Amino acid sequence: MNPVCPWILVIDDDPWTREALVAILRRVGYRVTVAPGFDPGLIADPDLPHYQVAVVDFHLPDLNGLEVARRLKELQPDCRIVIISSEPPD
C-alpha cells in the first residue's frame, strides 16, 4: 500500500475478534484504531484521524451496531460502515 494509507476503525467487544481484524488489516498496510465499544471521542476530536471505513460488531454491550453506525455517520458522514457478527443466527 502507499505510505499514506487510510485509517480504519474497528469496534468489537470480543478481544479475539478485535485482535484478528487488527492483525489482518495491519498486515495489508492499513492504519487501525481499535475500541471495545462506541466512544464519540474517537471520531469527534478534529486532531484524530478521519476514518475511511469502520468495522462494527452488531452485538455490542451498550449500543447495537446499527446505532453505532448511525452515530458514526453523523460525526463522519464519508466513513463507510461494515457491520459484522460472529454469533450464529437464532
PyMOL Python script that loads the backbone (N, CA, C, O; Angstrom):
from pymol import cmd

cmd.read_pdbstr("""\
ATOM      1  N   MET A   1       0.839  -1.176   0.000  1.00  0.00           N
ATOM      2  CA  MET A   1       0.000   0.000   0.000  1.00  0.00           C
ATOM      3  C   MET A   1       0.884   1.239   0.000  1.00  0.00           C
ATOM      4  O   MET A   1       2.062   1.178   0.353  1.00  0.00           O
ATOM      5  N   ASN A   2       0.303   2.360  -0.399  1.00  0.00           N
ATOM      6  CA  ASN A   2       1.096   3.571  -0.411  1.00  0.00           C
ATOM      7  C   ASN A   2       1.332   4.049   1.018  1.00  0.00           C
ATOM      8  O   ASN A   2       0.589   3.661   1.920  1.00  0.00           O
ATOM      9  N   PRO A   3       2.362   4.894   1.250  1.00  0.00           N
ATOM     10  CA  PRO A   3       2.734   5.277   2.601  1.00  0.00           C
ATOM     11  C   PRO A   3       1.641   6.034   3.369  1.00  0.00           C
ATOM     12  O   PRO A   3       1.633   6.016   4.599  1.00  0.00           O
ATOM     13  N   VAL A   4       0.738   6.685   2.673  1.00  0.00           N
ATOM     14  CA  VAL A   4      -0.347   7.384   3.353  1.00  0.00           C
ATOM     15  C   VAL A   4      -1.615   6.557   3.179  1.00  0.00           C
ATOM     16  O   VAL A   4      -2.511   6.922   2.419  1.00  0.00           O
ATOM     17  N   CYS A   5      -1.673   5.455   3.884  1.00  0.00           N
ATOM     18  CA  CYS A   5      -2.813   4.555   3.736  1.00  0.00           C
ATOM     19  C   CYS A   5      -3.960   4.992   4.636  1.00  0.00           C
ATOM     20  O   CYS A   5      -3.747   5.694   5.625  1.00  0.00           O
ATOM     21  N   PRO A   6      -5.158   4.584   4.299  1.00  0.00           N
ATOM     22  CA  PRO A   6      -6.344   5.010   5.043  1.00  0.00           C
ATOM     23  C   PRO A   6      -6.400   4.456   6.461  1.00  0.00           C
ATOM     24  O   PRO A   6      -5.799   3.434   6.791  1.00  0.00           O
ATOM     25  N   TRP A   7      -7.146   5.176   7.272  1.00  0.00           N
ATOM     26  CA  TRP A   7      -7.433   4.735   8.632  1.00  0.00           C
ATOM     27  C   TRP A   7      -8.718   3.923   8.645  1.00  0.00           C
ATOM     28  O   TRP A   7      -9.688   4.247   7.959  1.00  0.00           O
ATOM     29  N   ILE A   8      -8.704   2.850   9.449  1.00  0.00           N
ATOM     30  CA  ILE A   8      -9.886   2.023   9.656  1.00  0.00           C
ATOM     31  C   ILE A   8     -10.140   1.952  11.155  1.00  0.00           C
ATOM     32  O   ILE A   8      -9.214   1.763  11.945  1.00  0.00           O
ATOM     33  N   LEU A   9     -11.403   2.106  11.537  1.00  0.00           N
ATOM     34  CA  LEU A   9     -11.817   2.000  12.928  1.00  0.00           C
ATOM     35  C   LEU A   9     -12.474   0.637  13.121  1.00  0.00           C
ATOM     36  O   LEU A   9     -13.392   0.276  12.386  1.00  0.00           O
ATOM     37  N   VAL A  10     -11.999  -0.118  14.114  1.00  0.00           N
ATOM     38  CA  VAL A  10     -12.579  -1.421  14.439  1.00  0.00           C
ATOM     39  C   VAL A  10     -13.209  -1.316  15.827  1.00  0.00           C
ATOM     40  O   VAL A  10     -12.533  -0.996  16.805  1.00  0.00           O
ATOM     41  N   ILE A  11     -14.522  -1.591  15.900  1.00  0.00           N
ATOM     42  CA  ILE A  11     -15.234  -1.569  17.172  1.00  0.00           C
ATOM     43  C   ILE A  11     -15.841  -2.948  17.390  1.00  0.00           C
ATOM     44  O   ILE A  11     -16.762  -3.356  16.683  1.00  0.00           O
ATOM     45  N   ASP A  12     -15.305  -3.661  18.387  1.00  0.00           N
ATOM     46  CA  ASP A  12     -15.796  -5.001  18.706  1.00  0.00           C
ATOM     47  C   ASP A  12     -15.480  -5.289  20.159  1.00  0.00           C
ATOM     48  O   ASP A  12     -14.358  -5.042  20.603  1.00  0.00           O
ATOM     49  N   ASP A  13     -16.441  -5.806  20.910  1.00  0.00           N
ATOM     50  CA  ASP A  13     -16.216  -6.073  22.323  1.00  0.00           C
ATOM     51  C   ASP A  13     -15.486  -7.391  22.576  1.00  0.00           C
ATOM     52  O   ASP A  13     -15.021  -7.633  23.690  1.00  0.00           O
ATOM     53  N   ASP A  14     -15.380  -8.234  21.567  1.00  0.00           N
ATOM     54  CA  ASP A  14     -14.687  -9.510  21.728  1.00  0.00           C
ATOM     55  C   ASP A  14     -13.202  -9.332  21.423  1.00  0.00           C
ATOM     56  O   ASP A  14     -12.845  -9.001  20.292  1.00  0.00           O
ATOM     57  N   PRO A  15     -12.327  -9.546  22.413  1.00  0.00           N
ATOM     58  CA  PRO A  15     -10.902  -9.296  22.181  1.00  0.00           C
ATOM     59  C   PRO A  15     -10.287 -10.166  21.086  1.00  0.00           C
ATOM     60  O   PRO A  15      -9.395  -9.708  20.372  1.00  0.00           O
ATOM     61  N   TRP A  16     -10.740 -11.401  20.941  1.00  0.00           N
ATOM     62  CA  TRP A  16     -10.187 -12.286  19.906  1.00  0.00           C
ATOM     63  C   TRP A  16     -10.528 -11.772  18.511  1.00  0.00           C
ATOM     64  O   TRP A  16      -9.678 -11.756  17.621  1.00  0.00           O
ATOM     65  N   THR A  17     -11.767 -11.358  18.329  1.00  0.00           N
ATOM     66  CA  THR A  17     -12.190 -10.831  17.034  1.00  0.00           C
ATOM     67  C   THR A  17     -11.443  -9.545  16.725  1.00  0.00           C
ATOM     68  O   THR A  17     -10.960  -9.356  15.609  1.00  0.00           O
ATOM     69  N   ARG A  18     -11.347  -8.650  17.721  1.00  0.00           N
ATOM     70  CA  ARG A  18     -10.604  -7.395  17.534  1.00  0.00           C
ATOM     71  C   ARG A  18      -9.174  -7.667  17.103  1.00  0.00           C
ATOM     72  O   ARG A  18      -8.689  -7.094  16.126  1.00  0.00           O
ATOM     73  N   GLU A  19      -8.500  -8.547  17.839  1.00  0.00           N
ATOM     74  CA  GLU A  19      -7.093  -8.847  17.532  1.00  0.00           C
ATOM     75  C   GLU A  19      -6.941  -9.431  16.136  1.00  0.00           C
ATOM     76  O   GLU A  19      -6.009  -9.074  15.415  1.00  0.00           O
ATOM     77  N   ALA A  20      -7.838 -10.316  15.748  1.00  0.00           N
ATOM     78  CA  ALA A  20      -7.759 -10.923  14.415  1.00  0.00           C
ATOM     79  C   ALA A  20      -7.970  -9.876  13.326  1.00  0.00           C
ATOM     80  O   ALA A  20      -7.217  -9.835  12.353  1.00  0.00           O
ATOM     81  N   LEU A  21      -8.984  -9.033  13.480  1.00  0.00           N
ATOM     82  CA  LEU A  21      -9.238  -7.994  12.481  1.00  0.00           C
ATOM     83  C   LEU A  21      -8.069  -7.025  12.372  1.00  0.00           C
ATOM     84  O   LEU A  21      -7.642  -6.681  11.270  1.00  0.00           O
ATOM     85  N   VAL A  22      -7.556  -6.588  13.510  1.00  0.00           N
ATOM     86  CA  VAL A  22      -6.438  -5.645  13.508  1.00  0.00           C
ATOM     87  C   VAL A  22      -5.211  -6.277  12.850  1.00  0.00           C
ATOM     88  O   VAL A  22      -4.538  -5.627  12.051  1.00  0.00           O
ATOM     89  N   ALA A  23      -4.916  -7.522  13.174  1.00  0.00           N
ATOM     90  CA  ALA A  23      -3.755  -8.199  12.584  1.00  0.00           C
ATOM     91  C   ALA A  23      -3.879  -8.281  11.065  1.00  0.00           C
ATOM     92  O   ALA A  23      -2.917  -8.007  10.347  1.00  0.00           O
ATOM     93  N   ILE A  24      -5.048  -8.655  10.579  1.00  0.00           N
ATOM     94  CA  ILE A  24      -5.263  -8.766   9.131  1.00  0.00           C
ATOM     95  C   ILE A  24      -5.131  -7.401   8.464  1.00  0.00           C
ATOM     96  O   ILE A  24      -4.433  -7.266   7.459  1.00  0.00           O
ATOM     97  N   LEU A  25      -5.791  -6.397   9.012  1.00  0.00           N
ATOM     98  CA  LEU A  25      -5.785  -5.070   8.391  1.00  0.00           C
ATOM     99  C   LEU A  25      -4.396  -4.435   8.412  1.00  0.00           C
ATOM    100  O   LEU A  25      -3.976  -3.824   7.430  1.00  0.00           O
ATOM    101  N   ARG A  26      -3.690  -4.577   9.522  1.00  0.00           N
ATOM    102  CA  ARG A  26      -2.337  -4.009   9.594  1.00  0.00           C
ATOM    103  C   ARG A  26      -1.370  -4.758   8.681  1.00  0.00           C
ATOM    104  O   ARG A  26      -0.459  -4.157   8.111  1.00  0.00           O
ATOM    105  N   ARG A  27      -1.563  -6.048   8.544  1.00  0.00           N
ATOM    106  CA  ARG A  27      -0.684  -6.852   7.682  1.00  0.00           C
ATOM    107  C   ARG A  27      -0.743  -6.375   6.233  1.00  0.00           C
ATOM    108  O   ARG A  27       0.257  -6.426   5.518  1.00  0.00           O
ATOM    109  N   VAL A  28      -1.907  -5.915   5.804  1.00  0.00           N
ATOM    110  CA  VAL A  28      -2.029  -5.432   4.426  1.00  0.00           C
ATOM    111  C   VAL A  28      -1.777  -3.927   4.315  1.00  0.00           C
ATOM    112  O   VAL A  28      -1.904  -3.348   3.236  1.00  0.00           O
ATOM    113  N   GLY A  29      -1.416  -3.296   5.443  1.00  0.00           N
ATOM    114  CA  GLY A  29      -0.949  -1.927   5.383  1.00  0.00           C
ATOM    115  C   GLY A  29      -1.872  -0.835   5.859  1.00  0.00           C
ATOM    116  O   GLY A  29      -1.522   0.340   5.751  1.00  0.00           O
ATOM    117  N   TYR A  30      -3.033  -1.167   6.380  1.00  0.00           N
ATOM    118  CA  TYR A  30      -3.927  -0.134   6.885  1.00  0.00           C
ATOM    119  C   TYR A  30      -3.482   0.347   8.257  1.00  0.00           C
ATOM    120  O   TYR A  30      -2.852  -0.392   9.015  1.00  0.00           O
ATOM    121  N   ARG A  31      -3.813   1.584   8.564  1.00  0.00           N
ATOM    122  CA  ARG A  31      -3.648   2.110   9.914  1.00  0.00           C
ATOM    123  C   ARG A  31      -4.970   1.865  10.624  1.00  0.00           C
ATOM    124  O   ARG A  31      -6.036   2.148  10.078  1.00  0.00           O
ATOM    125  N   VAL A  32      -4.899   1.338  11.843  1.00  0.00           N
ATOM    126  CA  VAL A  32      -6.109   0.880  12.530  1.00  0.00           C
ATOM    127  C   VAL A  32      -6.199   1.478  13.925  1.00  0.00           C
ATOM    128  O   VAL A  32      -5.226   1.496  14.680  1.00  0.00           O
ATOM    129  N   THR A  33      -7.387   1.966  14.247  1.00  0.00           N
ATOM    130  CA  THR A  33      -7.739   2.334  15.617  1.00  0.00           C
ATOM    131  C   THR A  33      -8.743   1.303  16.081  1.00  0.00           C
ATOM    132  O   THR A  33      -9.632   0.911  15.326  1.00  0.00           O
ATOM    133  N   VAL A  34      -8.607   0.863  17.318  1.00  0.00           N
ATOM    134  CA  VAL A  34      -9.467  -0.204  17.822  1.00  0.00           C
ATOM    135  C   VAL A  34     -10.121   0.227  19.125  1.00  0.00           C
ATOM    136  O   VAL A  34      -9.521   0.935  19.934  1.00  0.00           O
ATOM    137  N   ALA A  35     -11.360  -0.210  19.317  1.00  0.00           N
ATOM    138  CA  ALA A  35     -12.097   0.102  20.542  1.00  0.00           C
ATOM    139  C   ALA A  35     -13.044  -1.042  20.875  1.00  0.00           C
ATOM    140  O   ALA A  35     -13.568  -1.694  19.972  1.00  0.00           O
ATOM    141  N   PRO A  36     -13.271  -1.296  22.175  1.00  0.00           N
ATOM    142  CA  PRO A  36     -14.206  -2.353  22.571  1.00  0.00           C
ATOM    143  C   PRO A  36     -15.664  -1.922  22.509  1.00  0.00           C
ATOM    144  O   PRO A  36     -16.558  -2.760  22.632  1.00  0.00           O
ATOM    145  N   GLY A  37     -15.920  -0.640  22.322  1.00  0.00           N
ATOM    146  CA  GLY A  37     -17.277  -0.119  22.227  1.00  0.00           C
ATOM    147  C   GLY A  37     -17.239   1.267  21.622  1.00  0.00           C
ATOM    148  O   GLY A  37     -16.168   1.805  21.339  1.00  0.00           O
ATOM    149  N   PHE A  38     -18.419   1.843  21.425  1.00  0.00           N
ATOM    150  CA  PHE A  38     -18.500   3.162  20.813  1.00  0.00           C
ATOM    151  C   PHE A  38     -18.023   4.236  21.784  1.00  0.00           C
ATOM    152  O   PHE A  38     -18.480   4.313  22.924  1.00  0.00           O
ATOM    153  N   ASP A  39     -17.101   5.057  21.310  1.00  0.00           N
ATOM    154  CA  ASP A  39     -16.597   6.196  22.068  1.00  0.00           C
ATOM    155  C   ASP A  39     -16.603   7.394  21.127  1.00  0.00           C
ATOM    156  O   ASP A  39     -15.775   7.459  20.218  1.00  0.00           O
ATOM    157  N   PRO A  40     -17.522   8.351  21.322  1.00  0.00           N
ATOM    158  CA  PRO A  40     -17.583   9.500  20.415  1.00  0.00           C
ATOM    159  C   PRO A  40     -16.260  10.255  20.334  1.00  0.00           C
ATOM    160  O   PRO A  40     -15.978  10.902  19.325  1.00  0.00           O
ATOM    161  N   GLY A  41     -15.457  10.180  21.377  1.00  0.00           N
ATOM    162  CA  GLY A  41     -14.163  10.852  21.367  1.00  0.00           C
ATOM    163  C   GLY A  41     -13.221  10.324  20.300  1.00  0.00           C
ATOM    164  O   GLY A  41     -12.312  11.034  19.869  1.00  0.00           O
ATOM    165  N   LEU A  42     -13.429   9.079  19.866  1.00  0.00           N
ATOM    166  CA  LEU A  42     -12.582   8.504  18.821  1.00  0.00           C
ATOM    167  C   LEU A  42     -12.788   9.158  17.460  1.00  0.00           C
ATOM    168  O   LEU A  42     -11.918   9.074  16.593  1.00  0.00           O
ATOM    169  N   ILE A  43     -13.919   9.801  17.270  1.00  0.00           N
ATOM    170  CA  ILE A  43     -14.198  10.367  15.957  1.00  0.00           C
ATOM    171  C   ILE A  43     -14.574  11.839  15.993  1.00  0.00           C
ATOM    172  O   ILE A  43     -14.583  12.495  14.951  1.00  0.00           O
ATOM    173  N   ALA A  44     -14.883  12.373  17.169  1.00  0.00           N
ATOM    174  CA  ALA A  44     -15.308  13.764  17.243  1.00  0.00           C
ATOM    175  C   ALA A  44     -14.137  14.734  17.356  1.00  0.00           C
ATOM    176  O   ALA A  44     -14.277  15.906  17.003  1.00  0.00           O
ATOM    177  N   ASP A  45     -12.999  14.277  17.834  1.00  0.00           N
ATOM    178  CA  ASP A  45     -11.827  15.132  18.006  1.00  0.00           C
ATOM    179  C   ASP A  45     -11.207  15.436  16.639  1.00  0.00           C
ATOM    180  O   ASP A  45     -10.821  14.510  15.927  1.00  0.00           O
ATOM    181  N   PRO A  46     -11.105  16.714  16.259  1.00  0.00           N
ATOM    182  CA  PRO A  46     -10.553  17.047  14.935  1.00  0.00           C
ATOM    183  C   PRO A  46      -9.080  16.683  14.772  1.00  0.00           C
ATOM    184  O   PRO A  46      -8.581  16.627  13.647  1.00  0.00           O
ATOM    185  N   ASP A  47      -8.374  16.432  15.884  1.00  0.00           N
ATOM    186  CA  ASP A  47      -6.960  16.039  15.795  1.00  0.00           C
ATOM    187  C   ASP A  47      -6.787  14.546  15.538  1.00  0.00           C
ATOM    188  O   ASP A  47      -5.684  14.089  15.241  1.00  0.00           O
ATOM    189  N   LEU A  48      -7.865  13.793  15.651  1.00  0.00           N
ATOM    190  CA  LEU A  48      -7.791  12.354  15.396  1.00  0.00           C
ATOM    191  C   LEU A  48      -8.077  12.080  13.922  1.00  0.00           C
ATOM    192  O   LEU A  48      -8.602  12.945  13.221  1.00  0.00           O
ATOM    193  N   PRO A  49      -7.734  10.880  13.450  1.00  0.00           N
ATOM    194  CA  PRO A  49      -7.888  10.602  12.019  1.00  0.00           C
ATOM    195  C   PRO A  49      -9.329  10.592  11.539  1.00  0.00           C
ATOM    196  O   PRO A  49     -10.269  10.351  12.296  1.00  0.00           O
ATOM    197  N   HIS A  50      -9.459  10.863  10.255  1.00  0.00           N
ATOM    198  CA  HIS A  50     -10.742  10.665   9.569  1.00  0.00           C
ATOM    199  C   HIS A  50     -10.723   9.216   9.089  1.00  0.00           C
ATOM    200  O   HIS A  50      -9.788   8.799   8.405  1.00  0.00           O
ATOM    201  N   TYR A  51     -11.736   8.462   9.440  1.00  0.00           N
ATOM    202  CA  TYR A  51     -11.772   7.043   9.094  1.00  0.00           C
ATOM    203  C   TYR A  51     -12.452   6.844   7.748  1.00  0.00           C
ATOM    204  O   TYR A  51     -13.535   7.373   7.499  1.00  0.00           O
ATOM    205  N   GLN A  52     -11.803   6.078   6.889  1.00  0.00           N
ATOM    206  CA  GLN A  52     -12.400   5.745   5.604  1.00  0.00           C
ATOM    207  C   GLN A  52     -13.446   4.653   5.790  1.00  0.00           C
ATOM    208  O   GLN A  52     -14.479   4.641   5.121  1.00  0.00           O
ATOM    209  N   VAL A  53     -13.156   3.729   6.717  1.00  0.00           N
ATOM    210  CA  VAL A  53     -14.043   2.593   6.970  1.00  0.00           C
ATOM    211  C   VAL A  53     -14.102   2.339   8.474  1.00  0.00           C
ATOM    212  O   VAL A  53     -13.118   2.531   9.188  1.00  0.00           O
ATOM    213  N   ALA A  54     -15.269   1.906   8.942  1.00  0.00           N
ATOM    214  CA  ALA A  54     -15.423   1.423  10.313  1.00  0.00           C
ATOM    215  C   ALA A  54     -16.010   0.022  10.244  1.00  0.00           C
ATOM    216  O   ALA A  54     -17.025  -0.205   9.586  1.00  0.00           O
ATOM    217  N   VAL A  55     -15.366  -0.909  10.926  1.00  0.00           N
ATOM    218  CA  VAL A  55     -15.873  -2.274  11.044  1.00  0.00           C
ATOM    219  C   VAL A  55     -16.478  -2.369  12.444  1.00  0.00           C
ATOM    220  O   VAL A  55     -15.775  -2.235  13.446  1.00  0.00           O
ATOM    221  N   VAL A  56     -17.791  -2.603  12.498  1.00  0.00           N
ATOM    222  CA  VAL A  56     -18.526  -2.517  13.758  1.00  0.00           C
ATOM    223  C   VAL A  56     -19.247  -3.832  14.049  1.00  0.00           C
ATOM    224  O   VAL A  56     -19.974  -4.354  13.203  1.00  0.00           O
ATOM    225  N   ASP A  57     -19.039  -4.352  15.240  1.00  0.00           N
ATOM    226  CA  ASP A  57     -19.760  -5.540  15.687  1.00  0.00           C
ATOM    227  C   ASP A  57     -21.230  -5.172  15.903  1.00  0.00           C
ATOM    228  O   ASP A  57     -21.526  -4.117  16.463  1.00  0.00           O
ATOM    229  N   PHE A  58     -22.133  -6.018  15.471  1.00  0.00           N
ATOM    230  CA  PHE A  58     -23.559  -5.747  15.669  1.00  0.00           C
ATOM    231  C   PHE A  58     -23.946  -5.883  17.136  1.00  0.00           C
ATOM    232  O   PHE A  58     -24.749  -5.097  17.639  1.00  0.00           O
ATOM    233  N   HIS A  59     -23.379  -6.880  17.834  1.00  0.00           N
ATOM    234  CA  HIS A  59     -23.754  -7.166  19.221  1.00  0.00           C
ATOM    235  C   HIS A  59     -22.749  -6.550  20.185  1.00  0.00           C
ATOM    236  O   HIS A  59     -21.828  -7.222  20.649  1.00  0.00           O
ATOM    237  N   LEU A  60     -22.933  -5.264  20.482  1.00  0.00           N
ATOM    238  CA  LEU A  60     -22.095  -4.582  21.461  1.00  0.00           C
ATOM    239  C   LEU A  60     -22.878  -4.448  22.757  1.00  0.00           C
ATOM    240  O   LEU A  60     -24.108  -4.444  22.730  1.00  0.00           O
ATOM    241  N   PRO A  61     -22.189  -4.338  23.902  1.00  0.00           N
ATOM    242  CA  PRO A  61     -22.905  -4.325  25.180  1.00  0.00           C
ATOM    243  C   PRO A  61     -23.794  -3.095  25.423  1.00  0.00           C
ATOM    244  O   PRO A  61     -24.869  -3.231  26.007  1.00  0.00           O
ATOM    245  N   ASP A  62     -23.376  -1.909  24.992  1.00  0.00           N
ATOM    246  CA  ASP A  62     -24.147  -0.710  25.303  1.00  0.00           C
ATOM    247  C   ASP A  62     -25.078  -0.280  24.176  1.00  0.00           C
ATOM    248  O   ASP A  62     -26.238   0.050  24.425  1.00  0.00           O
ATOM    249  N   LEU A  63     -24.592  -0.281  22.962  1.00  0.00           N
ATOM    250  CA  LEU A  63     -25.377   0.094  21.779  1.00  0.00           C
ATOM    251  C   LEU A  63     -25.221  -1.006  20.743  1.00  0.00           C
ATOM    252  O   LEU A  63     -24.155  -1.613  20.644  1.00  0.00           O
ATOM    253  N   ASN A  64     -26.265  -1.272  19.971  1.00  0.00           N
ATOM    254  CA  ASN A  64     -26.069  -2.262  18.905  1.00  0.00           C
ATOM    255  C   ASN A  64     -25.349  -1.610  17.733  1.00  0.00           C
ATOM    256  O   ASN A  64     -25.248  -0.386  17.660  1.00  0.00           O
ATOM    257  N   GLY A  65     -24.858  -2.420  16.834  1.00  0.00           N
ATOM    258  CA  GLY A  65     -24.073  -1.938  15.706  1.00  0.00           C
ATOM    259  C   GLY A  65     -24.797  -0.947  14.824  1.00  0.00           C
ATOM    260  O   GLY A  65     -24.166  -0.048  14.268  1.00  0.00           O
ATOM    261  N   LEU A  66     -26.111  -1.086  14.677  1.00  0.00           N
ATOM    262  CA  LEU A  66     -26.862  -0.137  13.848  1.00  0.00           C
ATOM    263  C   LEU A  66     -26.863   1.261  14.463  1.00  0.00           C
ATOM    264  O   LEU A  66     -26.729   2.256  13.751  1.00  0.00           O
ATOM    265  N   GLU A  67     -27.015   1.336  15.787  1.00  0.00           N
ATOM    266  CA  GLU A  67     -26.982   2.635  16.463  1.00  0.00           C
ATOM    267  C   GLU A  67     -25.576   3.238  16.404  1.00  0.00           C
ATOM    268  O   GLU A  67     -25.423   4.443  16.207  1.00  0.00           O
ATOM    269  N   VAL A  68     -24.565   2.409  16.572  1.00  0.00           N
ATOM    270  CA  VAL A  68     -23.183   2.891  16.450  1.00  0.00           C
ATOM    271  C   VAL A  68     -22.948   3.425  15.039  1.00  0.00           C
ATOM    272  O   VAL A  68     -22.348   4.487  14.869  1.00  0.00           O
ATOM    273  N   ALA A  69     -23.413   2.701  14.038  1.00  0.00           N
ATOM    274  CA  ALA A  69     -23.265   3.144  12.645  1.00  0.00           C
ATOM    275  C   ALA A  69     -23.951   4.487  12.424  1.00  0.00           C
ATOM    276  O   ALA A  69     -23.394   5.369  11.770  1.00  0.00           O
ATOM    277  N   ARG A  70     -25.156   4.647  12.965  1.00  0.00           N
ATOM    278  CA  ARG A  70     -25.877   5.911  12.822  1.00  0.00           C
ATOM    279  C   ARG A  70     -25.079   7.066  13.430  1.00  0.00           C
ATOM    280  O   ARG A  70     -24.968   8.132  12.825  1.00  0.00           O
ATOM    281  N   ARG A  71     -24.531   6.856  14.615  1.00  0.00           N
ATOM    282  CA  ARG A  71     -23.751   7.908  15.275  1.00  0.00           C
ATOM    283  C   ARG A  71     -22.447   8.200  14.538  1.00  0.00           C
ATOM    284  O   ARG A  71     -22.033   9.354  14.424  1.00  0.00           O
ATOM    285  N   LEU A  72     -21.809   7.149  14.040  1.00  0.00           N
ATOM    286  CA  LEU A  72     -20.589   7.357  13.255  1.00  0.00           C
ATOM    287  C   LEU A  72     -20.871   8.206  12.017  1.00  0.00           C
ATOM    288  O   LEU A  72     -20.113   9.121  11.696  1.00  0.00           O
ATOM    289  N   LYS A  73     -21.959   7.898  11.332  1.00  0.00           N
ATOM    290  CA  LYS A  73     -22.304   8.639  10.113  1.00  0.00           C
ATOM    291  C   LYS A  73     -22.639  10.103  10.416  1.00  0.00           C
ATOM    292  O   LYS A  73     -22.397  10.976   9.583  1.00  0.00           O
ATOM    293  N   GLU A  74     -23.186  10.372  11.589  1.00  0.00           N
ATOM    294  CA  GLU A  74     -23.453  11.763  11.977  1.00  0.00           C
ATOM    295  C   GLU A  74     -22.148  12.538  12.132  1.00  0.00           C
ATOM    296  O   GLU A  74     -22.058  13.701  11.738  1.00  0.00           O
ATOM    297  N   LEU A  75     -21.133  11.884  12.711  1.00  0.00           N
ATOM    298  CA  LEU A  75     -19.876  12.554  13.013  1.00  0.00           C
ATOM    299  C   LEU A  75     -18.886  12.525  11.847  1.00  0.00           C
ATOM    300  O   LEU A  75     -18.103  13.457  11.669  1.00  0.00           O
ATOM    301  N   GLN A  76     -18.925  11.455  11.059  1.00  0.00           N
ATOM    302  CA  GLN A  76     -18.045  11.332   9.890  1.00  0.00           C
ATOM    303  C   GLN A  76     -18.875  10.760   8.732  1.00  0.00           C
ATOM    304  O   GLN A  76     -18.836   9.557   8.473  1.00  0.00           O
ATOM    305  N   PRO A  77     -19.619  11.620   8.043  1.00  0.00           N
ATOM    306  CA  PRO A  77     -20.553  11.155   7.011  1.00  0.00           C
ATOM    307  C   PRO A  77     -19.909  10.377   5.865  1.00  0.00           C
ATOM    308  O   PRO A  77     -20.582   9.563   5.234  1.00  0.00           O
ATOM    309  N   ASP A  78     -18.636  10.602   5.581  1.00  0.00           N
ATOM    310  CA  ASP A  78     -17.977   9.902   4.477  1.00  0.00           C
ATOM    311  C   ASP A  78     -17.440   8.524   4.861  1.00  0.00           C
ATOM    312  O   ASP A  78     -16.984   7.770   4.001  1.00  0.00           O
ATOM    313  N   CYS A  79     -17.495   8.200   6.144  1.00  0.00           N
ATOM    314  CA  CYS A  79     -16.987   6.905   6.607  1.00  0.00           C
ATOM    315  C   CYS A  79     -17.937   5.797   6.152  1.00  0.00           C
ATOM    316  O   CYS A  79     -19.149   5.889   6.347  1.00  0.00           O
ATOM    317  N   ARG A  80     -17.383   4.763   5.551  1.00  0.00           N
ATOM    318  CA  ARG A  80     -18.188   3.594   5.173  1.00  0.00           C
ATOM    319  C   ARG A  80     -18.233   2.638   6.357  1.00  0.00           C
ATOM    320  O   ARG A  80     -17.249   2.480   7.080  1.00  0.00           O
ATOM    321  N   ILE A  81     -19.374   2.010   6.544  1.00  0.00           N
ATOM    322  CA  ILE A  81     -19.584   1.148   7.705  1.00  0.00           C
ATOM    323  C   ILE A  81     -19.780  -0.294   7.254  1.00  0.00           C
ATOM    324  O   ILE A  81     -20.556  -0.577   6.342  1.00  0.00           O
ATOM    325  N   VAL A  82     -19.054  -1.204   7.916  1.00  0.00           N
ATOM    326  CA  VAL A  82     -19.245  -2.639   7.713  1.00  0.00           C
ATOM    327  C   VAL A  82     -19.670  -3.208   9.063  1.00  0.00           C
ATOM    328  O   VAL A  82     -18.922  -3.133  10.038  1.00  0.00           O
ATOM    329  N   ILE A  83     -20.861  -3.772   9.117  1.00  0.00           N
ATOM    330  CA  ILE A  83     -21.351  -4.358  10.368  1.00  0.00           C
ATOM    331  C   ILE A  83     -21.142  -5.874  10.297  1.00  0.00           C
ATOM    332  O   ILE A  83     -21.513  -6.531   9.325  1.00  0.00           O
ATOM    333  N   ILE A  84     -20.536  -6.399  11.361  1.00  0.00           N
ATOM    334  CA  ILE A  84     -20.230  -7.837  11.407  1.00  0.00           C
ATOM    335  C   ILE A  84     -20.843  -8.458  12.659  1.00  0.00           C
ATOM    336  O   ILE A  84     -21.244  -7.749  13.582  1.00  0.00           O
ATOM    337  N   SER A  85     -20.912  -9.774  12.679  1.00  0.00           N
ATOM    338  CA  SER A  85     -21.321 -10.510  13.867  1.00  0.00           C
ATOM    339  C   SER A  85     -20.717 -11.902  13.800  1.00  0.00           C
ATOM    340  O   SER A  85     -20.722 -12.555  12.757  1.00  0.00           O
ATOM    341  N   SER A  86     -20.202 -12.336  14.933  1.00  0.00           N
ATOM    342  CA  SER A  86     -19.648 -13.692  14.973  1.00  0.00           C
ATOM    343  C   SER A  86     -20.592 -14.648  15.688  1.00  0.00           C
ATOM    344  O   SER A  86     -20.238 -15.798  15.947  1.00  0.00           O
ATOM    345  N   GLU A  87     -21.795 -14.174  16.007  1.00  0.00           N
ATOM    346  CA  GLU A  87     -22.787 -15.032  16.658  1.00  0.00           C
ATOM    347  C   GLU A  87     -23.675 -15.674  15.610  1.00  0.00           C
ATOM    348  O   GLU A  87     -24.082 -15.024  14.647  1.00  0.00           O
ATOM    349  N   PRO A  88     -23.975 -16.958  15.800  1.00  0.00           N
ATOM    350  CA  PRO A  88     -24.857 -17.620  14.841  1.00  0.00           C
ATOM    351  C   PRO A  88     -26.280 -17.066  14.931  1.00  0.00           C
ATOM    352  O   PRO A  88     -26.700 -16.633  16.004  1.00  0.00           O
ATOM    353  N   PRO A  89     -27.025 -17.074  13.830  1.00  0.00           N
ATOM    354  CA  PRO A  89     -28.423 -16.601  13.887  1.00  0.00           C
ATOM    355  C   PRO A  89     -29.270 -17.527  14.742  1.00  0.00           C
ATOM    356  O   PRO A  89     -28.959 -18.708  14.897  1.00  0.00           O
ATOM    357  N   ASP A  90     -30.340 -16.980  15.293  1.00  0.00           N
ATOM    358  CA  ASP A  90     -31.275 -17.782  16.133  1.00  0.00           C
ATOM    359  C   ASP A  90     -32.057 -18.742  15.290  1.00  0.00           C
ATOM    360  O   ASP A  90     -32.883 -19.491  15.813  1.00  0.00           O
TER     361      ASP A  90
END
""", "prot")
cmd.dss("prot")
cmd.show_as("cartoon", "prot")
cmd.util.cbc("prot")
cmd.orient("prot")
